[in-house]
Amino acid sequence: MEERRGGMTWEQAYAQLERVRQALEASGDHSPEAARHILQARAQALARPLDPGPTATEVSDLLVFSLAGERYGIETAHVLETVPLRELTPVPCTPAIVLGVMNHRGRILPVLDLRRLLELPGQGVPPGSRVVAVVAGGMTFGILAEAVAGTAQVGTHDLAPPPASPTGNRRTLCKGVTGTMVAVLDLEALAQDPRIMANNGAG
């Protein structure tokens, strides 16, 4: 298969160089040494690699869900599955962010209510709520979602800074906001937040 550069085969490129050489020699305007330098410069220009163009933006796949009338996204690499929220069991001595635990495929799954951390209105479990089971920071836990919208893609360089909040929680727990107003959660930061840890010393 012939290699092409900008629509020209190498055979055509060499033929063009030969025609230039012959034209230079016939004109007599350049010495053989000057003609040789010109041909070398043209050959180097032809051999220069093609411009690869701008680097492609890294794209992340998100699972988008709603909570308190706002939309949030979680990178699908962290998501195990989404399941209906049912048979939630409260657990004593846990922070308010922990709604309780549920059975997930034979394992106990703590379910978090991010409204507490993100300073969102609302309390209790809205009808039809779902749980997004995720893995982050070596932990498996669930996140309360009023509804799951589906998946979306976003360029990591296209994220705008998250909106400010009185305590700064949103900037800590969000990587940024997409052009369609989806706040992308930082699951690793959430998993390391001390406010989700159980208070074993509580009575």
Buried (B, 14 or more C-beta within 10 A) or exposed (E): EEEEBEEBEEEEBEEEBEEBBEEBEEEEEEEEEEBEEBBEEBEEEBEEEEEEEEEEEEEBBBBBBBBBEBBBBBBBEBBBEBBEBEEBEEEEEBBEBBBBBBEBEEEEBBBBBBBBBBEBEEEEBBEEBBBBBBBBBEEBBBBBBBEBBEEBEBEEEEBEEBEEBEEEBBBBBBBBBBEEEBBBBBBEBBBBBEEBEEEEEEE
